[in-house]
């Protein structure tokens, strides 16, 4: 159990049979009446965001999440196969469980898999990945006065906007949180 006074961004709680993560909180002490905590909560499974008010000191169950480091070993049909780096057990995840992060998954990549009980909540990728550009238009000198960008497709199939000087075969670093180009490797 966790008190509403201990809410901080990133804290996970259980409400209505689901896991919610605190995005924002505000402790309010009105001049008249009792204090309360106004929160913005995000459902970890669905991504829905709600606003909820708790009385100050009200206790709610804290979600017990397990984070395991696993390595993406191969893709079997539609499923992604991961190996636990400690016990060497395999786990299969569907594209629906991984979500849009699947576009950056590469064989051999280590990720953190967050579970609540036996249910996989999310796959946490590294903040940046290095991938090879497999398709992009050639940049023509003199196209722009102040630099520009063009779409490029990387080896995992993801599309990222890159500067005009990037060509096919180059390895680039991509921020997986914002889908942006960070630099060449």
N, C-alpha and C positions, 0 to 999 in steps of 0.2 A: 504494500500500500504506500502511496505517496500523497503528501499533503499538497493542496493547491498553492500553498505559499512557496513550495519548492519547485514550481514549474519554471523551466528554462527552455529556450529554443533547442529542439533536438530531443527532448525527453519524450519517451513513448509510453502511452497509457492505453488501457483497455476500456472501451465504452461500447455498450450495446453489441457485444460479441465481435468487435473488430479492433484492430490496432490503429491508434491515432498518434500522430507526432505533433508536438507543440511547435507552431511556426512563430507565433507572436503571443505575448502575454502583457497584461497591464494590471498592476495591483492598484485598486481604487479605494480610497478612504473618504467617503462623502462626509460632509459636516454633520449630517443627521442620518442615523441608521448604521447598520453594520458594514464592515469592509467586504469587498468582493474582488474576484480575479476575473477579468475579461480576457478570453483567449481566442486565438484563431488556430484551429486544429485541421490537420491534413490526414485523410485516410491513406494509410500506406499501401493498401491493396488497390484501391480504385483511383486515388488521386483527388477525390472530392475534398473541398475545403468548406468547413463550417465555422461559425462563431458560436461560442458557448460561454456562459457565465457560471462560475462556481463561487460558493460562499468561501470566505477566507478561512483556511484551516480545514476545509472539507477534504476527506480522503477518497481517493480513487485507486483502483488496482493499477499497478505499474506493469507494463507488458514485459515479459521475460523473453528477450530476443537472443538468439544464438548466432554468432557471426563466425563462419568457417572460411578459411582460405582454401580455394579449390582451383585446379588448373583445367582449362578447357582442352580436352585431349582430341576429340574429333566430333564430326557431325554424322549422325546415323539417321538417314532419311530426313525427317523434319526436326527430330529431337537433337538437342545439344548434350553431349556427354562430358561430364566433369569428374575429375578425380580428386578426392580429399587428399591433401598434402601430408596429413599425419597418419591416417588409418589406411590409405590407398583404396578406399571403397569408391565405387562409381555411383554417380547420380545422373539421372536423365531429366532434363528440363525442356519444356515445350517453348516455342517462340512466344506464346502468350504469357508464360511465367517470366520470361526475360524482358519482354517489352521492346521498346525502340532501341535499347542498348545493344541488341543483337547485331546491329549494323557495324559495330566496331570489334566484335569478337573474332579473335584470330587463334588458330591452334597454338597451344603452348602458352597462352596468356593466363596469368594468375589473376583471379577475381575474388572478391569477398561475397559469399552468399549468406543473406540474412534470413533466418528461419524463425517462425513463431510456432512452437510445437513441431509438428511435421510439415507445416505449410510454408512454402518458400514465399517470402514477401518481396524481396528484391535482389538483384544482382548488382553489386557495386563494382564498376570498372575503375581502373586507375584514372587519375585526373587527366592524364594525357597519354596518347599512344603514338607510336611511330609506324606509319604504313606507307606502302609504295604506291605511287600514282600509276594507274594502268591505262587511263584514258583522259585526255584533255585536248582542247584545241591549241594549236601553236599560237604563241603571243607574237603579234607583229609590232616591230619597233615603230614608235611614233603614233600608236593608237590613242594614247591619252596624254594629257599634259601633267597630271598629278598622280600617276599610277592608277591602276584599276584592278579588277578581279574578274575571274572567269571560273566556271564550274569545272571540277575535276572529280573523277571517280577513282577511289582507292581500291586496293586489292580485296577488301571485304565487301565491296559493293556500295559503300556509303558515298554520298556526294557532298563535297565541301567546296566552298568558294576559296580560291587561292589567287595569289598575285599573278600577273601576266607572264613573269619570267619562269614560272614552274613548268617543267616539261615531263613527258612520259618517262618513267623509270626512276625518277627522283624519290627519295624517302623524305616524308614530311611529318612533322609533329602536329597532332590535332588535339584540341581541348575537347574531351568527351562530354563535359557539362554544357558547353555552349555551342558545340559543333563548329568551332572556328579554327582557322589555320594559325599555328603559333610560330612556325619556322621550319627551315630545312635541317636535316640531320647530316 
